[in-house]
Amino acid sequence: MTETWTIGRLIPWAAQYLAKYQVAAPRLSGELMLTLVLGCTRVDLYLRHEQPLNPQELAAFKALLLRRRGQEPLAYILGQREFYGLDLEVGPGVLVPRPESEHLVEEALKRLQDQERPRLLDLCTGSGAVALACLAHHPGLTAVGVDISPAALDFARRNGARLGLEGRAQWLLGDLWQPLAAAGGFFEVITANPPYVREDEWAGLSPEVKDFEPRQALVSGAGGLEVLEQILVGARAFLRANGWLFMEMGQGQAAQALDLARGVGIYQEVSTVKDLAGIERVLCCQRGDYG
């Protein structure tokens, strides 16, 4: 007789199975993949505890379990990631947005809230997460997102279209400042989540990151701050007087990043913002008068 697998029985079994392979958040992973297979919410899983899965549903769930067992990011499997209240499409070829990057949005919106029609530049935009979150919370804002990866920009464009924000966003392919002649003018705020992992740290990253997410979005030279320094220097040509530059950085990088910012000589205020774990996560630089 064929064994019956109900939702209520499958959830703890899947959690135990994934935990055996050292998958992060094994129960949550199983639940979210099950909602994808069944086309329901997590609440529905518990309301329909006794519902059995048919053979097609079980086969589809097994396929997802095998992908997750191999450490594929859950966001890639689900095809989306929530960021600052937005559901963003993600997948192979683009960095998965992290909660830490929401601090970039918060700091940018603080400086933009009293301006009617400001412009935002988001470098290393990836899925467009930071730029789109800012656009969604400031109706007068327009944004330019730049990324060196065509695959990442495809996600950004699709996300902008899905959210109805494409008319206020421009996506440019290129390396940092290189494509910005097409945008023209200055920006009130520049944001960036640049690569900041050191070369010697790469091998020690978790398989979920190292084996799946794009290396060029994560690694920045021997010291981890090469791209950050390029942005600090290059902002001179694009950041409006008294405008703000916000960049994400890694644990333990704050002191060196602050020194680099002060050494550029165009910023009248330089500080950092801590994330929820108490790590100095965002470098904040206000430009002085033009010079």
N, C-alpha and C positions, 0 to 999 in steps of 0.2 A: 504494500500500500504506500502511495506517495505521501511523504512527510508534509505536514501543513505548517507553513511559516506565517504567523501573524505579525502585524506591525509591532505589537508589544513584546513578542518573543525575539524579533529580529534586531531591535535596537540594542539591547544589552549584549547580544551575541556579537554584533558588528563592532561594538566598542571594545570588547575583550580581544577580538581578532586584530583590530588595528593597534591596540596597545601592545600586543605581542611583537609588533614590528616597529615599535617606538615612534609611532605616528603622533604628532602633536594634536591635542584636543580630540582624542579618538571618538568619544561619544558625540560631541558636536559635529564632527566630520560625518559620522554615520547618519545622524539625524538629517543634516542638510542634504546629503546625497540622496537620502530616501525621499525627501520632499521633492527633489528634482525628478526622480523616477515617477512618483505618484502625482506630481502636479498639484501639491497641496502645501499648507503651511506647517510649521512645527507644532502649533496648537492642534491642528487637525490630526497629527500623529497620535496625540494622547486622547483625543475624542474618538478616534477610530482604532483604539488599542487592539480590539479583537478581529479586525479586518484581515483576512488572509491575502497574500500576494499571489497573483497568477504566475505561471511559468515565465511569461515574457517579462514581467516586472522583476522577478527574481534574477533572471539572466542579466537584465540591464543593471540592476543593483550590484551584482557580482562583478561586472565589468568595471564599474566605478570603484568598488572596493580594491580591485587589483591595481588600479591607477594610484589610488591613495596609499596603498601599501608600499608602492614604489617611491613614495615621498613627493609625488607631484603636488604642487600647491593646490589647496582646496579651492582657491579662487579660480584657478585655471579650469578645474573640473566643473565647477558651477557656472563658469563663464561670466562671473560678475563679482564685484566687491563693493560694499557700502563705504562711502567716504563723505564725511560732513553732511550726512543726511541724503546723499545722492547715491543711486545705484548705478555703478559704472561698469561697462563691459571691459573685461580684461581677458588675456589669454597669452599663449606663448609669443615671445617677442616684446613684451612690455612688462615693466616693473609693476608688481602688485602694490597699490597704495597702502601705506602704513598709517596707523592712528597718529604717530608722532608728527607726520606731515600736516595734520590739521592745525598745528600751532602756526604754521606759515599763513594759513587762511585767516586765523584769528588776528594775528598781528597786522596783516595787510588790511583787513576790514576796519580795524581800529583807525588806521590813518586815512582810509578812503571814505568813511561814513559821512563826513561833512562836505564832501566834494560832489558837485552835481554830475559832471561828465568826465571823470578821470580815465586815464589809460593805465593798464597793467601789462607788464611784460613778464611772462613765465618761461624761464629757461629750463632746459631739461624737462620738458613738460610731460613726457611719458603719455599716460592715458588721458592727460588733460585735467587731472583731478583738482589741482590747486586753482588753476585758472577758472574752471567751470564752477567750483564751489564759490569762488569770489563773485562771478557773474550772477549766480543764482541768488546771492544775498545783497546785490547792489544793482538796482534796475538801470542806473545811468552809466554803468561801467562798460567799457569795451576792453578786450584783451587780445594780446598776441602771444601765441604759444610756439616755442621753438624746440625742435629736437633733431638729433643727428640720425635717428632711426626712422626709416619709412614705415616700418611695421607699427612702431609706437604712434606715429602721427595718424595712421589709419584708425587706430582705436580712439584717439582724441577727436578726430572728425566725426566718427560714428556716435561717440558719446555726446558731443555737442548737438548733433542732429536729433538724437533721441530725447534730449532734454529741452529741445526748442530754443537753444542758445546759439545756434550756428550763425545767426545774423549779426551777433556781437563779438564773434571770435574769429581770428585769423590764425591759420596754422602754417608755419614756415619750416621747411626742411633745411637743415644745415647745422654747422658747428658753432654753437653759442652766437656770437655777434655777426657772423659771416652773412646770414641771409637778411639782415635787418634793414638793408637799404630799401627793401620792398615795403617796409612798414612806415618808415619816415618818422621824424619828430622825436619828442622826448616823452618819458613815462613818469607818472607820479610815484608809482611803486614798481619795483622789480622783485620777483620771487624766484627762487631756484631750489630744487632738491637735487644738487649735483652728486655725481659719484664721489664717495669719500672713504671707501674701504682701501686700506693699504695693500700693495701687491703681496706682502708676506702674510696677510690675513686671509687671503682668498681660499687657500686650501683648507683652512679650519672652519669655514662657514658650513652651516648645516646643508645636507644634501638637497633639502627642499629649496634652498636658495641657490647653491652653487651649481646644481645639476639642471636647473630649469630656468631661472630668471636670467635676463641678458647681462653678461659680464660688463659690457661697456657702460651700463647704467649704474654699476656698483663700484668699480675699481678705478682709483685715480692715482696712479704712480706709486712711487716708493713710500711717500709720506702721507698719502691719502688726501692731500689738500691742494693738489695741482690745479684742478678745475676751479675750486673755490677761489684760489688766488687769481686765476685768469678773469673770473667774473668781477672780483673786487676792482681790478685795474681797468677792465674794459667798460665798466659802468660809467666811467667819466663821460663817454660820448653819448650816453642814452638816458641817464637819470637826471630828471629836472632838479634845479636848485631847491634845496630843502626837501627833496624827495627821499624815499626810503628804499633800502635794499635789504631783503630778508633771505637768508640761506640756511638750510638745514645742514647739520654737521654731526659727526659721530662722537661717541663717548670718549672723553679725554682730549678732544681736539680744541676746546674752547680757548685756552690760553694762547696757543699758537695762532688760531684764527683771529683773535683780537689783536695780536701783535701785527699780523699781516694787514689787517684793516687799517690800523693806525699808521702803518708805514706807507700806505698809498697816498695819504696827505690830502684827500678831498672830503673826508667825513668829519663832520663837526660833533657827532655823537656816535659812540660805538658801545654796544652792550650785548648781553645774551639773555635768552629766555629759557627756563627749564621746562622739561616735559613732566608728565605726571609721575615719572619714576625719579624725579629730582636730577636728571641729567641735563646739563646745559646743551640744549638741542638746536636753538635758532640763534644765528648771528644777526644782529640788528644794526644797521648802519644808516645814519641820516647824512645826506650830502649837505655841505655848506653852500655858500655862494659859488658861482662859477669862477674858475680860476685856472 
